[in-house]
Amino acid sequence: MVLCQGGEAAAVPVTGGKEPEVPLREEDGAGSGQPCLCPAPGAEAVAAEDHGVCACCSGLSWRRCCKAPGTKKKAACPGLGLFYTVLSAFLFSVASLFLKKIEDVHSVEVSAFRCVFQMAFVLPGLIYYKTGFLGPKGKRIVLFFRGFLGSSAMILLYYAFQVMPLADATVITFSSPVFTSLLAWIFLKEKYSVWDFVFTLFAITGVILIARPPFLFGSRVAGIEGSYTDHLKGTIAAIASTVSAALTFVILRKVGKSVHYFLSIWYYAVIGLIGCVIALFVMNEWRLPYCGKDRVLLILIGLLGLGGQIFLTKALQIEKAGPVAIMKTMDVVFAFILQIIFLNHLPTWWTVGGALCVVASSSGTAIRKWRQSLKKAKQNEI
């Protein structure tokens, strides 16, 4: 999805294709469907008191056991995962705003700095989990394409942010879940229903309303930021970024949990950095920012992007993917607000209409997938 800042985020795609493992808490011992090994109250309980441990609670004392008499479960904070999602969306939106504020730095160079931050964050994790830097031999080619497509999505998205309105580029990226469903049907033979087709049409309609091609809307297109040529280039870049991100999600689904998500992000950062450096030297665009403001903004973009990814990961750890995907549409809301307040650019009604179509499409796709997962979970219980 879109996710996404350039193929990271969006769906368990922002963590590299593996759902983060949530450590078992004391109150989660029961409810796993496994028989509890705690001794029953009475004679056996007395014996357990002597040994002082409980088999089903990872060695916790009997007095703290999940099945001990009088034990109360701690209530989880309701809505915490959704709050993390909104916070993640806000951080990503502010990072995009700072990208618009940078004047003398090419989008490819910004992407290179972002990759450096990613590498610095992931490297300790690779060392701690002892995953290696290349991964399993049979998965290296797949990981290479994951890194290439993911980094390409980021570079294209950053370029789109620089040459077209912030809200327009953000809205287009939200069509990623729809393209993911279509590509998963083509490459992974996943089910593609009539509803998926309808959501795809909604997403395409939204993109057309935002791009406003002259052969449909006439030669005089109002409400465009800068020249229409730049707007068209930004639209093409945003669509290409969305498709690249969708292909990345398909690859991550194919890989599944056979590769640690830290390793997946590592490939994304390394290949992205190498590609950015080569492109910058070819275009002769490599240079340090002239003023201190741009340097500070570059650092903030890296930190905010990393923070947004962390909070999105935390949200997916404690909340179902469906509600997180729906709440992620706050990206669009924040983009509109920041564009109006800080960039003094009012979105046109065409953009608003396109945003409604794309958000309805991505939300519908998320709700449908969520209901399917709940239905499958109930069937498994039966």
Buried (B, 14 or more C-beta within 10 A) or exposed (E): BBBBBBBBBBBBBBBBBBEEEEEEEBBBBBEEEEEBEBBEEEEEBEEBEEEEEBBBBEEBBBEEBBBBEEBEEEEEEEEEBBBBBBBBBBBBBBBBBBBBBBEEBBBBBBBBBBBBBBBEBBBEBBEEEEBEEEBBEEBEEBBBBBBBBBBBBBBBBBBBBBBBBBBBBBBBBBBBBBBBBBBBBEEEEBEBEEEBBEBBEBBBBBBBBBBBEEEEBEEEBEBBBEEBEBBBBBBBBBBBBBBBBBBBBBBBBBBEEEBBBBBBBBBBBBBBBBBBBEBBEEEEEBEEBEEEEBBEBBEBBBEBBBBBBBBBBBBBBBBEBBBBBBBBBBBBBBBBBBBBEBBEBEBBEBBBBBBBBBBBBBBBBBBBBBEEEEEEEEEEEE
